[in-house]
């Protein structure tokens, strides 16, 4: 069975970037960064399923960052 979420060290950076943007940036900036991240990932030559996994990691971090922002 292959892993597509948190499958390498870069996955941690996707999550951390999403979390930081969610926690310390306004919601609109998080939305713009998400679009830029998706454009970057689509252009990267890798398996499409891995690209979707990278986006999920980023968005998961972003949503947790937003939750953190609301709790603090």
Residue frames as a rotation matrix with the C-alpha (Angstrom) as fourth column:
UNK 1
0.582 0.813 0.000 0.00
0.813 -0.582 0.000 0.00
0.000 0.000 -1.000 0.00
UNK 2
-0.423 -0.720 0.550 1.38
0.716 -0.638 -0.284 3.40
0.555 0.273 0.785 -1.00
UNK 3
0.042 0.363 -0.931 1.11
0.819 -0.546 -0.176 6.44
-0.573 -0.755 -0.321 1.20
UNK 4
-0.090 -0.028 0.996 0.14
0.803 -0.594 0.056 9.77
0.589 0.804 0.076 -0.38
UNK 5
0.753 0.300 0.585 -0.42
-0.102 -0.825 0.556 11.87
0.649 -0.479 -0.591 2.74
UNK 6
0.625 -0.611 0.486 2.61
-0.747 -0.285 0.601 12.80
-0.229 -0.738 -0.634 4.81
UNK 7
0.972 -0.206 0.110 4.75
0.232 0.911 -0.341 10.51
-0.030 0.357 0.934 2.68
UNK 8
0.102 -0.982 0.160 7.99
0.816 -0.009 -0.578 12.53
0.569 0.190 0.800 2.83
UNK 9
-0.422 -0.355 -0.834 9.64
0.827 -0.527 -0.194 15.42
-0.371 -0.772 0.516 4.66
UNK 10
-0.953 0.104 0.284 8.21
0.082 -0.815 0.573 17.91
0.291 0.570 0.768 2.15
UNK 11
-0.096 0.981 -0.169 4.78
0.515 0.194 0.835 16.93
0.852 -0.007 -0.523 3.40
UNK 12
0.007 0.016 -1.000 5.61
0.979 -0.202 0.004 18.38
-0.202 -0.979 -0.017 6.79
UNK 13
-0.866 -0.385 -0.318 6.49
0.312 -0.915 0.257 21.68
-0.390 0.123 0.913 5.12
UNK 14
-0.622 0.732 0.279 3.17
0.191 -0.203 0.960 21.70
0.759 0.651 -0.013 3.23
UNK 15
0.238 0.726 -0.645 1.35
0.824 0.200 0.529 21.27
0.514 -0.658 -0.551 6.54
UNK 16
-0.222 -0.413 -0.883 3.47
0.853 -0.521 0.030 23.88
-0.473 -0.747 0.468 8.38
UNK 17
-0.978 -0.126 0.165 3.03
0.198 -0.804 0.560 26.44
0.062 0.581 0.812 5.59
UNK 18
-0.259 0.960 0.105 -0.73
0.306 -0.022 0.952 25.91
0.916 0.279 -0.288 5.63
UNK 19
0.248 0.328 -0.912 -0.85
0.951 0.097 0.293 26.15
0.184 -0.940 -0.288 9.42
UNK 20
-0.580 -0.558 -0.593 1.18
0.668 -0.743 0.046 29.35
-0.466 -0.370 0.804 9.55
UNK 21
-0.902 0.301 0.309 -0.95
0.036 -0.661 0.750 31.00
0.430 0.687 0.586 6.89
UNK 22
0.005 0.970 -0.242 -4.15
0.472 0.211 0.856 29.90
0.881 -0.118 -0.457 8.62
UNK 23
0.220 0.049 -0.974 -2.99
0.975 -0.006 0.220 31.03
0.005 -0.999 -0.049 12.05
UNK 24
-0.247 -0.495 -0.833 -1.32
0.582 -0.763 0.281 34.33
-0.775 -0.416 0.476 11.21
UNK 25
-0.998 -0.055 0.031 -2.86
0.056 -0.558 0.828 35.49
-0.029 0.828 0.560 7.94
UNK 26
-0.337 0.933 -0.129 -6.35
-0.715 -0.342 -0.610 36.74
-0.613 -0.114 0.782 7.18
UNK 27
0.132 0.498 0.857 -8.75
0.131 0.848 -0.513 34.32
-0.982 0.181 0.047 5.54
UNK 28
0.931 0.224 -0.289 -8.48
-0.221 -0.284 -0.933 36.03
-0.291 0.932 -0.215 2.13
UNK 29
0.125 -0.964 -0.235 -4.68
-0.991 -0.130 0.007 35.69
-0.037 0.232 -0.972 2.18
UNK 30
-0.404 -0.197 0.893 -5.06
-0.340 0.939 0.054 31.98
-0.850 -0.282 -0.446 2.98
UNK 31
0.589 0.694 0.415 -7.41
0.186 0.383 -0.905 31.61
-0.786 0.610 0.097 -0.01
UNK 32
0.794 -0.367 -0.485 -4.98
-0.608 -0.471 -0.639 33.41
0.006 0.802 -0.597 -2.34
UNK 33
-0.243 -0.936 0.255 -2.05
-0.928 0.301 0.221 31.33
-0.283 -0.183 -0.941 -1.05
UNK 34
-0.022 0.324 0.946 -4.09
-0.068 0.943 -0.324 28.17
-0.997 -0.071 0.001 -1.62
UNK 35
0.932 0.362 -0.028 -4.64
-0.027 -0.010 -1.000 29.09
-0.362 0.932 0.000 -5.27
UNK 36
0.419 -0.861 -0.288 -0.92
-0.893 -0.333 -0.302 29.84
0.165 0.384 -0.909 -5.71
UNK 37
-0.328 -0.524 0.786 -0.01
-0.684 0.706 0.185 26.56
-0.652 -0.476 -0.590 -3.98
UNK 38
0.414 0.563 0.715 -2.34
0.115 0.747 -0.655 24.59
-0.903 0.353 0.245 -6.26
UNK 39
0.933 -0.124 -0.336 -0.89
-0.359 -0.306 -0.882 26.25
0.007 0.944 -0.330 -9.39
UNK 40
0.006 -0.995 0.096 2.63
-1.000 -0.004 0.024 25.44
-0.024 -0.096 -0.995 -8.17
UNK 41
-0.257 -0.084 0.963 1.73
-0.419 0.907 -0.033 21.82
-0.871 -0.412 -0.269 -7.40
UNK 42
0.757 0.597 0.267 0.01
0.003 0.405 -0.914 21.25
-0.654 0.693 0.305 -10.74
UNK 43
0.748 -0.532 -0.397 3.16
-0.615 -0.328 -0.717 22.35
0.251 0.780 -0.573 -12.57
UNK 44
-0.116 -0.811 0.573 5.34
-0.905 0.324 0.275 20.01
-0.409 -0.487 -0.772 -10.52
UNK 45
0.007 0.105 -0.994 6.09
-0.752 0.656 0.064 16.75
0.659 0.748 0.084 -12.40
UNK 46
-0.893 -0.219 0.393 4.81
-0.426 0.693 -0.581 14.02
-0.145 -0.687 -0.712 -10.09
UNK 47
-0.765 0.637 -0.098 1.99
0.583 0.749 0.316 11.54
0.275 0.185 -0.944 -9.79
UNK 48
-0.385 0.677 0.628 -1.40
-0.197 -0.725 0.661 13.34
0.902 0.131 0.412 -9.79
UNK 49
0.578 0.593 -0.561 -2.50
0.403 0.390 0.828 11.47
0.710 -0.704 -0.013 -6.68
UNK 50
-0.140 -0.718 -0.682 0.61
0.990 -0.084 -0.114 12.72
0.024 -0.691 0.723 -4.84
UNK 51
-0.818 -0.104 0.566 -0.20
0.219 -0.966 0.139 16.26
0.532 0.237 0.813 -6.00
UNK 52
0.214 0.956 0.200 -3.69
-0.110 -0.180 0.977 15.99
0.971 -0.231 0.066 -4.52
UNK 53
0.473 -0.116 -0.874 -2.11
0.800 0.472 0.370 14.63
0.370 -0.874 0.316 -1.32
UNK 54
-0.653 -0.753 -0.075 0.17
0.733 -0.605 -0.310 17.68
0.188 -0.258 0.948 -1.12
UNK 55
-0.533 0.538 0.653 -2.85
-0.177 -0.826 0.536 19.95
0.827 0.170 0.536 -1.45
UNK 56
0.541 0.740 -0.400 -4.72
0.207 0.344 0.916 18.06
0.815 -0.579 0.033 1.25
UNK 57
0.003 -0.636 -0.772 -1.72
0.984 0.142 -0.112 18.42
0.181 -0.758 0.626 3.59
UNK 58
-0.866 -0.335 0.371 -1.59
0.327 -0.941 -0.087 22.16
0.379 0.046 0.924 2.93
UNK 59
-0.189 0.888 0.419 -5.34
-0.306 -0.459 0.834 22.64
0.933 0.029 0.359 3.44
UNK 60
0.480 0.293 -0.827 -5.34
0.598 0.580 0.553 20.47
0.641 -0.760 0.103 6.57
UNK 61
-0.457 -0.729 -0.510 -2.64
0.888 -0.340 -0.309 22.69
0.052 -0.594 0.803 8.03
UNK 62
-0.816 0.178 0.549 -4.57
-0.001 -0.951 0.308 25.79
0.577 0.251 0.777 6.97
UNK 63
0.226 0.974 -0.015 -7.80
-0.066 0.031 0.997 24.65
0.972 -0.225 0.071 8.60
UNK 64
0.353 -0.166 -0.921 -6.00
0.885 0.378 0.271 23.75
0.303 -0.911 0.280 11.81
UNK 65
-0.757 -0.653 0.016 -4.29
0.631 -0.738 -0.240 27.14
0.169 -0.172 0.971 11.70
UNK 66
-0.444 0.691 0.570 -7.66
-0.213 -0.699 0.682 28.85
0.870 0.181 0.458 11.36
UNK 67
0.553 0.630 -0.545 -8.99
0.341 0.425 0.838 26.83
0.760 -0.649 0.020 14.30
UNK 68
-0.137 -0.715 -0.686 -5.91
0.983 -0.013 -0.184 27.78
0.123 -0.699 0.704 16.34
UNK 69
-0.832 -0.181 0.524 -6.47
0.239 -0.970 0.044 31.42
0.500 0.162 0.851 15.45
UNK 70
0.039 0.954 0.298 -10.06
-0.218 -0.283 0.934 31.27
0.975 -0.101 0.197 16.68
UNK 71
0.568 0.160 -0.807 -9.06
0.625 0.554 0.550 29.58
0.535 -0.817 0.215 19.96
UNK 72
-0.355 -0.830 -0.430 -6.38
0.929 -0.260 -0.264 32.09
0.107 -0.493 0.863 20.85
